[in-house]
């Protein structure tokens, strides 16, 4: 292939050597990492200095999800650099072109390509990229610091890079995964290791054999690492019971077919295997595998990016020691449940991915919120109940107080009426009788004196009548002796005669005998109502009715007088409040209806058999 590739800015990207396969191509990207890294002015109008980072990958991000995750972390980590980063990404495709001649052609081409665009930092991802850089560094990229990642300790021991190299290396530890698997499946008797024939596949197979050698006397080990994919899948379908499968890597099978391990090989293995599959890399989790003590590609990328940023800021490779990346226990919750494994058997600190929440976990906040609402409502109901009870208690206390006041009032009225009738009225009667006798014993007295004595006698008689009426108002003896209907009729007759107001009284179905407290309550309401009528209505006629409705007595007093605004009832005097209090004291109700110019109607409902006698409270 001889097509020319150019950088978007117009920079010459060089030519591929004549005859190179089409998939071996340059991927050149200039990435501006975050808006702040554009060549914009910063503090004082200065433009960011440009720094070049060259990234070598064994495989493209398409063919290796692990390296794709690692590259993404490198790009993200470089974003914190204070420079404008030009990132160049090259892929060796070591699996597709493993022979020395092809690799040598690649190596020479990369050297020529960057002869005039020397990178400030080189990052290698994978053992092949590190091998290429170790072999060509001194001649092609002298004095350029190199950061390696995505490789193993064994590769470092073989390459022995010079002081311009530092980085992070991962360690596949199959032994730790096997120990975790045995805790999950203690009755294991067979261990099957599956892998491919590619360079990377073989390196992981070697690491696995060395790590598990000490367990060969305890379990039956089978290495299915030299089969084509169909044959391998068939073997996995017929595994004996009490078996676990440990997958290393299958980038290439024995037939020469190439695969993307995480997205192609692993799903096929899991679908075929009749035993749980454990893996080496974190990118292989989520495809149906159980998990294990896995190498984290993303963690390698974070560490490598941090080293690169330090070097761009002036640190020397010798000042940054080589570090070993920490593996992590990571497992798929769905696979654990598929094989009946218990989470309690996992190593401490294990990360469990793809956990499906239980019904309680999914809805616990709904339940908690509901319970809190119910609790709040219960507390509110308790408070309202308590408040209602306190209000009822206060109302009962008020009723009791009203009963005591009314009782005291009635006693005082009875006492005054008795004194007026038994003492003052008798004395006035005697005085009138004495005046009459005096007048008769003075027949020869002057006419003027007789007339004066007659006037005195009439005044005394009128005073006696008024005292009698007052005594009757204070305490009606008619109500006590003749009953409620007769007492009200007598009250209306006396009031009408005295005030010149015609009161039309009617009754319907009222029992002859009504309890004294009921009679007295209605009698006092009528008394107060008639007094208000005299003071405020200005009318000369009124209607009073008393009816028996069920177990209640309904009293109604109506007039067509001046009326008033019933909405201002709370500002009325003690008379209306007294009528209300008397009715409610017996468990009844009192209402007043009135509008200016429309007259007034008062109504009272009182039970014939009240729950308690207010006068005996």
C-alpha positions in Angstrom: 0.0 0.0 0.0 1.4 3.4 -1.0 -1.4 5.8 -0.1 -0.2 8.9 1.7 -1.6 9.7 5.2 -1.5 13.2 6.5 -2.2 14.8 9.8 -5.3 17.0 9.8 -3.1 20.1 10.1 -1.3 19.2 6.9 1.9 17.7 8.5 3.3 14.8 6.5 2.6 11.5 8.2 5.0 9.5 6.0 4.4 6.5 3.8 3.8 2.9 4.5 6.6 0.6 3.2 5.8 -1.0 -0.2 3.8 -4.2 0.2 2.6 -3.8 3.8 -0.9 -5.4 4.5 -3.8 -3.1 4.6 -4.6 -3.5 8.3 -1.2 -2.2 9.3 -1.9 1.5 9.2 -1.0 4.5 11.2 -3.5 5.9 13.6 -2.3 9.5 14.3 -4.5 11.7 16.5 -3.9 15.1 17.9 -6.2 15.3 21.0 -6.8 18.5 22.8 -7.6 17.4 26.3 -10.3 19.7 27.7 -11.2 23.2 26.8 -8.5 24.7 28.9 -5.9 22.9 26.8 -6.7 24.7 23.6 -4.2 27.3 22.5 -6.1 30.0 24.3 -4.6 32.8 26.3 -4.2 32.1 30.0 -3.2 34.4 32.8 -1.4 37.4 31.2 -2.2 36.4 27.6 0.4 33.5 27.5 -0.2 30.6 25.1 0.3 27.1 26.4 3.5 25.3 25.4 3.1 22.2 23.3 4.2 18.8 24.5 4.2 15.6 22.4 3.2 12.2 23.8 3.8 9.1 21.7 1.7 6.1 22.7 2.7 2.7 21.4 0.1 -0.2 21.7 0.5 -3.9 21.0 -3.1 -4.0 19.7 -5.7 -1.5 18.6 -8.5 -0.5 20.9 -10.9 -2.4 18.7 -9.0 -5.7 19.0 -8.3 -5.3 22.7 -10.8 -4.0 25.1 -8.2 -4.1 27.9 -5.9 -1.8 26.0 -8.8 0.4 25.1 -9.6 0.8 28.8 -5.9 1.5 29.5 -5.7 4.1 26.7 -8.8 5.9 27.9 -7.3 6.3 31.4 -4.1 7.6 29.9 -6.0 10.2 27.9 -8.0 11.2 30.9 -5.0 11.4 33.1 -3.0 13.6 30.7 -5.8 16.2 30.9 -4.4 17.6 34.1 -1.1 18.6 32.4 -0.5 22.3 32.2 0.5 21.9 28.5 -1.2 21.6 25.2 -0.9 17.9 24.5 -0.3 16.4 21.1 -1.0 12.7 21.5 0.2 10.3 18.8 -1.1 6.8 18.9 0.6 4.0 17.1 -0.5 0.3 16.9 2.0 -2.5 16.2 -0.8 -5.2 15.8 1.7 -7.7 17.2 -0.7 -10.6 16.8 -1.4 -10.0 13.1 2.2 -9.5 12.2 4.4 -11.5 14.6 7.2 -12.4 12.3 10.5 -10.6 12.7 10.6 -9.2 9.1 7.3 -7.5 9.4 8.1 -6.1 12.8 11.5 -4.9 11.6 9.8 -3.0 8.8 7.3 -1.5 11.2 10.1 -0.4 13.5 12.1 1.3 10.8 9.1 3.1 9.5 8.2 4.5 12.9 11.8 5.7 13.4 11.7 7.6 10.2 8.3 9.0 10.8 9.2 10.7 14.1 12.7 11.7 13.2 11.5 15.3 12.8 8.8 15.3 15.5 10.6 14.0 18.5 8.2 13.2 21.3 8.7 14.5 24.9 7.4 11.3 26.5 6.8 7.8 25.1 4.3 5.4 26.6 4.3 1.7 25.6 1.3 -0.5 26.2 2.0 -4.2 26.1 5.2 -6.4 25.9 5.7 -6.1 22.2 5.7 -2.3 22.3 8.1 -2.4 25.2 10.4 -4.8 23.3 10.4 -2.6 20.2 11.2 0.5 22.3 14.0 -1.2 24.3 15.6 -2.4 21.0 15.3 1.0 19.2 15.4 3.5 22.0 19.1 4.3 22.1 19.4 4.7 18.3 16.1 6.2 17.4 14.7 8.0 20.5 17.8 8.9 22.6 17.2 10.7 25.9 13.4 10.4 25.5 11.8 9.0 28.7 9.8 5.9 28.2 6.9 4.8 30.5 5.7 1.2 30.1 2.4 -0.4 31.2 0.4 -3.4 30.3 3.3 -5.8 30.7 4.6 -8.4 33.1 7.5 -8.8 35.4 8.9 -11.6 33.3 9.1 -9.3 30.3 11.0 -6.7 32.3 13.5 -9.3 33.4 14.2 -10.3 29.8 14.4 -6.8 28.4 16.4 -5.0 31.1 15.5 -1.4 30.1 18.0 1.4 30.8 17.6 4.3 33.1 15.3 6.2 30.7 12.6 3.6 31.4 10.1 3.5 34.2 6.5 2.4 34.5 3.9 0.1 36.0 3.7 -3.6 35.5 0.8 -5.9 36.2 1.0 -9.4 37.7 -1.3 -12.2 36.7 -1.7 -14.3 39.8 -3.7 -17.5 38.9 -2.9 -19.0 42.3 -4.9 -16.3 44.1 -7.9 -16.9 41.8 -7.6 -20.7 42.3 -7.7 -20.2 46.1 -10.8 -18.0 45.8 -12.5 -20.5 43.5 -11.8 -23.4 45.9 -13.5 -21.4 48.7 -16.6 -21.0 46.5 -16.5 -24.7 45.3 -14.7 -26.7 48.0 -15.4 -30.1 46.4 -13.4 -29.2 43.2 -11.4 -32.1 41.7 -10.6 -30.9 38.2 -9.0 -27.6 37.0 -9.1 -26.8 33.3 -6.9 -24.0 31.9 -8.0 -22.6 28.5 -5.9 -20.3 26.2 -4.7 -19.6 22.7 -1.5 -19.9 20.7 -0.7 -16.2 20.2 2.4 -14.6 21.7 0.4 -12.9 24.4 -1.7 -16.1 24.9 1.5 -18.2 25.4 3.0 -15.7 27.8 -0.1 -15.9 30.1 -0.1 -19.7 29.8 3.5 -19.8 31.0 2.7 -17.6 34.0 -0.3 -19.8 34.8 1.6 -23.1 34.7 4.3 -21.7 37.0 1.8 -20.2 39.4 -0.3 -23.4 39.7 2.5 -26.0 39.6 2.4 -26.6 43.4 -1.3 -27.7 43.2 -0.8 -30.4 40.5 -0.6 -33.1 43.2 -4.0 -32.0 44.6 -6.1 -31.6 41.5 -6.3 -33.0 38.0 -5.0 -30.2 35.7 -5.9 -30.1 32.0 -4.5 -27.4 29.7 -6.7 -26.8 26.6 -4.4 -24.3 25.0 -3.6 -25.9 21.6 -7.0 -26.4 20.0 -9.1 -24.6 17.4 -12.1 -22.8 18.7 -14.8 -25.4 17.7 -12.8 -28.3 19.3 -12.2 -26.2 22.4 -15.9 -25.4 22.8 -16.8 -29.1 22.3 -14.4 -30.1 25.1 -15.9 -27.5 27.4 -19.4 -28.9 26.9 -18.3 -32.3 28.2 -16.3 -31.3 31.3 -16.7 -33.7 34.3 -18.5 -32.6 37.4 -16.6 -30.7 40.2 -14.6 -28.8 37.6 -13.5 -25.1 37.5 -12.2 -23.4 34.3 -9.5 -20.8 34.3 -9.3 -18.6 31.2 -6.0 -16.9 30.3 -6.3 -15.4 26.8 -7.3 -16.5 23.3 -6.3 -13.9 20.7 -5.4 -16.7 18.2 -6.5 -20.3 18.2 -4.6 -23.3 16.8 -6.2 -22.9 13.4 -4.9 -19.4 13.0 -8.2 -17.7 13.6 -8.0 -14.3 15.5 -10.4 -13.2 18.2 -11.0 -10.2 20.4 -10.6 -12.0 23.7 -13.0 -10.1 25.9 -15.8 -9.6 23.4 -15.5 -12.8 21.3 -13.5 -15.6 23.0 -14.9 -15.2 26.5 -18.6 -15.1 25.7 -18.2 -18.3 23.5 -16.3 -20.1 26.3 -18.9 -19.2 28.9 -21.8 -20.3 26.7 -20.2 -23.7 26.1 -18.7 -24.5 29.5 -20.7 -26.6 31.9 -18.5 -25.4 34.8 -17.8 -21.9 36.3 -15.2 -19.9 34.4 -12.7 -17.7 36.2 -10.6 -15.1 34.4 -7.3 -13.0 34.5 -8.4 -9.5 33.5 -11.0 -7.1 34.7 -12.3 -6.6 31.2 -13.4 -10.2 31.0 -15.9 -9.8 33.9 -19.5 -9.1 32.9 -19.6 -11.6 30.0 -20.8 -14.5 32.2 -17.5 -15.3 34.0 -17.4 -15.6 37.7 -14.3 -13.3 38.2 -11.2 -13.8 40.2 -8.0 -12.0 41.4 -7.8 -9.9 38.2 -5.4 -7.5 36.6 -6.9 -4.0 36.3 -6.0 -2.4 32.9 -7.6 0.9 34.0 -5.5 1.1 37.1 -2.3 0.6 34.9 -3.5 3.5 32.7 -4.0 5.9 35.7 -0.5 5.2 37.1 1.1 5.6 33.7 -0.7 8.9 33.0 0.4 10.2 36.4 4.0 9.4 35.6 3.8 11.1 32.2 2.4 14.3 33.7 5.3 14.4 36.2 7.9 14.0 33.4 6.3 16.7 31.3 6.7 19.0 34.3 10.4 18.2 34.6 10.8 15.0 36.6 13.5 12.6 35.4 12.7 8.9 34.8 15.3 8.0 37.5 13.3 9.9 40.0 10.1 7.9 39.4 10.5 4.2 40.5 8.9 1.3 38.7 5.8 0.2 40.5 3.7 -2.9 40.6 0.0 -2.6 40.0 -2.3 -4.1 42.6 -4.7 -6.7 41.5 -8.2 -6.8 42.9 -10.7 -9.5 43.8 -13.6 -8.8 41.4 -16.7 -11.0 40.8 -19.9 -11.0 38.8 -23.0 -11.2 41.1 -25.1 -12.8 38.4 -22.5 -15.6 37.8 -22.2 -16.2 41.5 -25.9 -16.9 41.7 -25.9 -18.9 38.5 -23.5 -21.4 40.1 -25.0 -21.2 43.6 -21.9 -19.6 45.1 -22.3 -17.6 48.4 -21.0 -14.1 48.7 -20.0 -14.9 52.3 -17.3 -17.2 50.8 -15.6 -14.5 48.8 -12.3 -13.1 50.0 -12.5 -10.0 52.3 -12.6 -6.7 50.3 -14.0 -8.3 47.1 -15.7 -6.1 44.6 -19.1 -7.6 43.5 -20.2 -6.2 40.1 -23.7 -6.1 38.5 -25.5 -6.8 41.7 -29.2 -7.0 41.3 -31.0 -5.3 44.2 -33.5 -7.3 46.2 -37.1 -6.2 46.5 -36.2 -4.7 49.9 -33.1 -2.9 48.5 -35.1 -1.5 45.6 -38.0 -0.4 47.6 -36.5 0.2 51.1 -36.6 3.9 50.8 -40.2 3.8 49.7 -41.0 1.7 52.7 -38.9 3.9 55.0 -40.5 7.0 53.6 -44.0 5.4 54.0 -43.2 4.4 57.6 -42.0 7.9 58.4 -45.1 9.3 56.9 -47.3 6.9 58.9 -45.3 7.6 62.0 -45.7 11.4 61.4 -49.4 10.9 60.9 -49.6 8.8 64.0 -47.9 11.4 66.0 -50.1 14.1 64.5 -53.2 12.0 65.3 -51.9 11.4 68.8 -51.4 15.2 69.2 -54.8 16.0 67.8 -56.4 13.3 70.0 -54.6 14.8 73.0 -55.6 18.3 71.9 -59.2 17.2 71.5 -59.2 15.5 74.8 -57.7 18.6 76.4 -60.3 20.7 74.6 -63.1 18.4 75.7 -61.7 18.5 79.3 -61.6 22.3 79.1 -65.1 22.4 77.7 -66.4 20.1 80.4 -64.7 22.3 83.0 -66.4 25.3 81.4 -69.8 23.5 81.4 -69.3 22.6 85.1 -68.4 26.2 85.9 -71.4 27.4 84.0 -73.6 24.9 85.9 -72.2 26.1 89.2 -72.8 29.7 88.2 -76.4 29.0 87.1 -77.0 27.0 90.2 -75.7 29.8 92.4 -77.8 32.3 90.4 -80.9 30.3 90.7 -80.4 29.9 94.4 -79.9 33.6 94.8 -83.0 34.4 92.8 -85.0 32.0 94.9 -83.7 33.5 98.1 -84.5 37.0 96.9 -87.9 36.0 95.6 -88.7 34.4 98.9 -87.6 37.4 100.9 -89.5 39.8 98.7 -92.6 37.7 99.0 -92.4 36.6 102.6 -91.0 39.7 104.1 -91.2 42.9 102.1 -94.6 42.1 100.5 -96.1 41.2 103.9 -94.8 44.3 105.5 -96.1 46.5 102.6 -99.5 44.8 102.9 -99.5 45.6 106.6 -98.5 49.2 105.9 -101.3 49.5 103.4 -103.8 48.0 105.8 -102.6 50.3 108.6 -103.0 53.4 106.3 -106.6 52.3 105.5 -107.3 51.9 109.2 -105.8 55.3 109.9 -108.0 56.8 107.2 -111.1 55.2 108.7 -110.4 56.4 112.2 -110.2 60.0 111.1 -113.6 60.7 109.9 -113.5 64.3 110.9 -110.1 65.0 109.5 -109.7 67.5 106.8 -110.4 66.3 103.3 -106.8 67.1 102.3 -105.3 64.7 104.8 -107.6 61.9 103.8 -106.7 62.4 100.2 -103.0 62.3 101.1 -103.4 59.1 103.0 -105.3 57.5 100.1 -102.5 58.4 97.8 -100.0 56.8 100.2 -102.1 53.7 100.3 -102.3 53.4 96.5 -98.6 53.9 96.2 -98.0 51.1 98.8 -100.3 48.8 96.9 -98.5 49.5 93.6 -95.2 48.9 95.3 -96.5 45.6 96.6 -97.6 44.6 93.1 -94.2 45.5 91.6 -92.5 43.5 94.3 -94.8 40.6 93.6 -94.0 40.7 89.9 -90.3 41.0 90.6 -90.5 38.0 92.9 -92.3 36.1 90.2 -89.6 37.0 87.6 -86.8 35.9 90.0 -88.5 32.6 90.7 -91.8 31.5 89.1 -93.9 29.6 91.5 -96.3 28.9 88.7 -93.6 27.0 86.8 -92.9 24.9 89.9 -96.6 24.1 90.6 -98.4 24.1 87.2 -95.7 23.1 84.8 -93.7 24.5 81.8 -96.6 25.3 79.4 -98.7 27.1 82.0 -95.6 28.9 83.4 -94.7 30.2 79.9 -98.3 31.2 79.1 -98.5 33.1 82.4 -95.1 34.7 81.7 -96.3 35.9 78.3 -99.5 37.2 79.7 -97.8 39.1 82.5 -95.1 40.5 80.2 -97.7 41.6 77.6 -99.9 43.3 80.2 -96.9 45.1 81.8 -95.1 46.1 78.6 -98.0 46.6 76.2 -96.6 43.9 73.8 -99.0 41.2 72.6 -97.3 37.7 72.8 -99.0 34.9 70.9 -98.1 31.6 72.6 -98.7 28.2 71.2 -97.7 24.7 72.4 -97.8 21.3 70.7 -97.3 17.9 72.2 -95.4 19.1 75.2 -95.7 16.5 78.1 -97.5 17.6 81.2 -94.5 16.8 83.3 -91.1 18.1 82.2 -88.0 17.7 84.2 -87.3 20.8 86.3 -83.9 21.7 84.8 -85.4 21.6 81.3 -88.4 23.7 82.3 -86.2 26.2 84.1 -83.8 26.4 81.1 -86.5 27.2 78.6 -88.3 29.6 81.0 -85.1 31.6 81.4 -84.4 31.7 77.7 -87.9 33.0 77.1 -87.5 35.6 79.9 -84.2 36.8 78.4 -85.6 36.8 74.9 -88.6 38.9 75.9 -86.3 41.4 77.7 -84.2 41.7 74.5 -87.4 42.1 72.4 -88.6 44.9 74.7 -85.2 46.7 74.5 -84.2 46.3 70.9 -87.0 45.2 68.6 -89.5 48.1 68.8 -92.3 45.8 67.9 -95.7 45.4 69.6 -96.3 41.8 68.7 -94.3 38.6 68.9 -94.9 34.8 68.6 -93.7 32.1 71.0 -94.1 28.4 70.2 -93.0 25.3 72.1 -93.2 21.9 70.3 -92.2 18.4 71.1 -90.1 16.9 68.3 -89.0 13.4 69.0 -87.0 13.4 72.2 -86.4 17.2 72.1 -88.4 20.3 72.9 -88.1 23.1 70.3 -88.6 26.6 71.5 -89.0 29.5 69.0 -89.5 33.2 69.7 -90.1 35.4 66.7 -90.7 39.1 66.1 -90.8 41.4 63.1 -89.0 44.2 64.7 -85.8 46.1 63.9 -83.4 43.1 63.9 -79.6 43.3 63.9 -76.5 41.8 62.2 -76.2 38.2 63.4 -72.6 38.2 62.3 -71.7 40.5 65.1 -73.3 38.1 67.7 -69.9 37.6 69.4 -70.0 41.3 70.4 -73.5 40.9 72.0 -74.1 41.2 75.7 -74.4 38.6 78.4 -78.0 37.9 77.7 -77.5 36.0 74.4 -74.4 34.3 75.9 -76.5 33.3 78.9 -79.2 31.7 76.6 -76.5 29.8 74.7 -74.9 28.6 77.8 -78.1 27.3 79.3 -79.1 25.3 76.2 -75.7 23.8 75.7 -75.4 23.0 79.4 -78.3 20.5 78.9 -76.8 19.1 75.7 -79.0 21.2 73.5 -78.4 23.9 70.9 -79.2 27.6 70.6 -79.4 29.6 67.4 -80.3 33.2 66.6 -81.3 34.5 63.2 -81.6 38.1 62.5 -81.0 40.8 59.8 -81.4 44.5 60.1 -85.0 45.4 59.3 -86.0 41.7 59.0 -86.9 40.9 62.6 -85.3 38.3 64.9 -85.9 34.6 65.5 -84.3 32.7 68.4 -84.5 28.9 68.6 -83.5 26.5 71.2 -83.4 22.7 71.2 -83.2 21.0 74.5 -83.5 17.2 75.1 -86.4 16.0 77.3 -84.0 13.8 79.2 -80.6 15.6 79.5 -77.5 13.5 80.4 -77.0 15.4 83.6 -78.8 17.9 85.8 -76.8 21.2 85.5 -78.1 22.4 88.8 -76.6 19.4 90.5 -73.2 19.5 88.8 
